[in-house]
Amino acid sequence: MPRKSRIDAPGAMHHIIVRGIDRQHIFENDEDRNNFLSRLGVILTETKTDCYAWALMPNHFHLLLRTGNVPISTVMRRLLTGYALWYNRRKGRYGHLFQNRYKSILCQEDGYLLELVRYIHLNPVRAGVVLDLDTLDGYPYCGHSVLMGRIKIEWQNKDKVLGLYGKRIGAARRKYRLFVTEGIDQGKRTDLTGGGLVRSMGGWAEVKALRAAKVFEKADERILGNGDFVESVLKSAEEKMKKKYDLQARGIELTDVAVRVAEVTGIEQDKVWADGKNRDIVQARSLLCYWAVRELGVTMTFLARLLDKSVTAIGKAVIRGEKLAKA
């Protein structure tokens, strides 16, 4: 059975798990880990992607991300491709470094954010990479040390997580650490490493209880959350895909979008594609990017090549275009 396409939307929270091919190591020393973190920080900052938790293990890594207007697929492609090229060149190796398809679970924030932060940050303890929680407090290759204030990393959103434990930073850190401590004995939480009904409900016992009560929850293997959340995500994704295919079925292409932009903005069509900082041209190009990406389903990577811009610049144009379209 073919795999379902990933689901994404601006503001979606994703638990990302990436493993080395054939379980081989992807980080052999601190130089590898530092290079990876440097790349990750640049990409997250440029794409305005929030990171709530992360952990680097010898043969895999975890990220808990909330996307901005740049799709999670673009963020991960930049990260994995850039690091793999650097790693292969440095090690004198060839071929794939990561498993062909990374795991991305779209997660409901309510009820899962803190659980996922704890689960991800305890990975080094569970695997024996660090001895205990005291060591983890200062371990530089896991986001726990950032939340504890021992390591400073600007691209990790510590305020969001600690803010859920209180307004005073010291008290919030103590409450967070206590919560993490309570999770050590839970072991590997398979209910937090994927989507689907069993994981979303917390296990088979809960599923059976719901069925006995004749309560049936909507579920999807790509989503971790309750039935209402799953249904809303799937409905939104379905509407987005339907709109995209309706436009394509009517033969509407990127050139037609440019014609519409010219009509709306009142400038000549060739200027819609023009480069420059002229206000009218920037607005026209922004509308073009917004309608092309959000309505027609054109990828930002394709637009970046077409307009000779970076993917980040296209992402910013989409944001500007959205504001113009809704003004």
C-alpha positions, 0 to 999 in steps of 0.5 A: 500500500502506498504511503499517504502524503504528509500533512502540513499547514502554517502553525502545525506542530510536528514531531520529527524523527530521522534515522541513519540508513541501516541504523548507522551512525549519523553523528560520530563526534562533537564536530558532526553534532556542532555542524548539524546544530549550526545548520539547524539554527540557520534554517529555523531562523530563516524560515521562522520555524519554532523549535520546542524540543530536540535531541541528537542521538548517535544514529538518529535525532528528534525535533519538535517543530512548529512551522511558519509559512515555510512547509516542513518538507522544505525545512527538512530537505534543506537540513538533511541535504546540506548536512548529508553532503557535508558529512559525506564529503568530510568522511569520504563516503558516498550514498544515502546517509538518512533513511529515505523517508523521515517520520513526521507526525502532526501533533495536537498541542493541547495535551501533547506539547509537554509530554513530547518535550519530556519524551524527546529530552529524555532520549539521551538518558534512556539510551545511556548516552548520558548517565543521569538527569544531573548530567543531562542538565548540562548536556549540550546536544539536547534541548533540556539543557537550554530549558535548564539555562545551562546552554544558550541557544537562541533558536530554541523557543524556551519561553513557550515551554517554560511559560506553561510552568509559570511566569517566574523563570526559576520556579518554572524551571524547577517545575519543568525538571520535576515533570521530566524526573517523573517521566524517567521510569516511564521508559520508551513511550511508543504512544508518542512516536507516531499517530493513529487511534491507539497512540492518540487514545493512549493504548488499547485499553482506552480504545476498547473502553471507548468502543464498549461505550459506542464512542468512535474517534476519528484517527489517522496514522499521520496525526497524534491527537483526539478525534475532533483535532484529527477531523479538523486537520483532515478536513482542512487538508482535503479542502486545500487539495480539492481547491488545488485540483479544481484549479488544475482541472480548469486548466489554470496555470501559473501564467493565468495567476500572473494575468490575474495579479496584473489585473488586480494591481494595475501593472503590466503583466511582464512587471509581475515577473520583474525583479527589483524593490519598486513597491508596486513590483514587490506587491505584485510579486508577493501576490503571485507567490501567495496565490501560486503557493496557497491556491495552485499548489506550486512549490516554493522551491520551484518558484525560487528557481523560477524567480531566482530567489531563495526559498526563504525570500519566497516564504516572506513574499507569500506572507506579504501576499497573504496580507495584501489578499486579505486587506 
